[in-house]
Amino acid sequence: MDVVLDQNDAADWIYRGEGAANLVLAYAGSSPAFVGKVLRIPKAWRNGKPEESLAQCVNGGSVFGKHEQLLWGDNQELLSSSSKETMEQMYVEKIMSPLLGPKYIDAG
């Protein structure tokens, strides 16, 4: 069953930090489904993403845009992802899981 959050649920999430590409919130409510969980939300441009930072995945090219390549330049395994889904999986496995541990991360 999919969990759907509405505007009233916003008060249960507290700001934990952010980076160049994401905002991180931690759950502070009492729902057993969310206790101990964090939410990573990708940032987006207010009026659409500038053309130079759009991901170009043509003929095996990178799924990362120009700015994302600069951000993740030292992680070649992540940069070599051929699709957005693969990139997201690699991010969870190679970046988030070692930082937070298996208790808090399910790589799927």
C-alpha positions in Angstrom: 0.0 0.0 0.0 1.4 3.4 -1.0 1.6 6.0 1.8 0.3 9.4 0.8 1.3 12.5 2.8 -0.7 15.6 2.9 -0.1 19.2 4.0 -1.0 18.3 7.7 1.9 15.8 7.8 4.5 18.6 7.1 4.7 19.4 10.8 6.0 15.9 11.6 9.2 16.5 9.4 12.1 18.5 10.7 15.0 20.0 8.7 18.3 18.1 9.1 20.4 19.6 6.4 21.0 20.1 2.7 23.6 19.9 0.0 23.9 21.3 -3.5 21.3 18.9 -4.9 19.1 17.7 -2.0 17.2 18.7 1.1 17.1 16.2 4.1 14.3 16.0 6.6 13.9 13.7 9.6 10.6 12.3 10.9 9.6 13.5 14.3 6.1 12.2 14.5 4.6 9.1 16.0 3.6 7.0 12.9 5.4 3.6 13.2 5.9 3.6 9.4 8.1 6.6 9.6 9.9 6.6 13.0 13.6 6.7 12.5 13.4 7.6 8.8 14.8 10.5 6.8 13.5 12.0 3.6 15.9 13.1 0.8 14.2 15.6 -1.5 15.9 16.7 -4.7 16.0 20.4 -5.2 14.4 21.9 -8.3 14.6 25.2 -10.0 11.6 27.4 -9.4 11.0 28.3 -13.1 12.4 25.1 -14.7 16.0 24.0 -14.8 18.5 26.0 -16.7 19.5 24.3 -20.0 23.1 23.9 -19.1 22.4 21.8 -16.1 19.9 19.4 -17.7 21.0 15.8 -17.7 22.0 14.6 -21.2 21.7 10.9 -21.6 22.3 10.5 -25.4 24.3 7.6 -26.9 25.4 6.4 -23.5 26.2 9.9 -22.2 26.0 10.9 -18.6 22.7 11.2 -16.8 24.2 14.1 -14.9 24.2 17.7 -16.0 27.2 20.0 -16.0 26.8 21.1 -12.3 26.0 17.6 -11.1 29.2 16.3 -12.8 31.2 18.9 -10.8 29.5 17.9 -7.6 30.1 14.2 -8.0 33.3 14.4 -10.0 35.4 12.3 -7.6 32.9 9.3 -7.7 33.4 7.8 -11.1 31.2 4.8 -10.4 28.3 7.1 -9.7 29.1 9.3 -12.7 29.1 6.2 -15.0 25.4 5.5 -14.4 23.5 5.1 -17.6 20.0 6.0 -16.3 18.5 8.1 -13.6 17.2 4.9 -11.8 20.7 3.4 -11.9 22.2 6.6 -10.6 19.7 6.8 -7.7 20.4 3.2 -6.8 24.2 3.8 -6.9 23.8 6.9 -4.7 22.0 4.9 -2.0 24.5 2.0 -2.2 27.7 3.9 -2.5 27.0 7.2 -0.7 24.1 7.0 1.8 24.5 3.4 3.0 28.1 3.8 4.2 27.2 7.1 5.9 24.1 6.0 7.8 24.4 2.2 7.9 22.0 -0.6 7.1 19.7 0.1 10.0 18.5 3.3 8.3 19.1 2.6 4.6 17.4 0.0 2.4 19.2 0.0 -0.9 16.2 -1.7 -2.5 
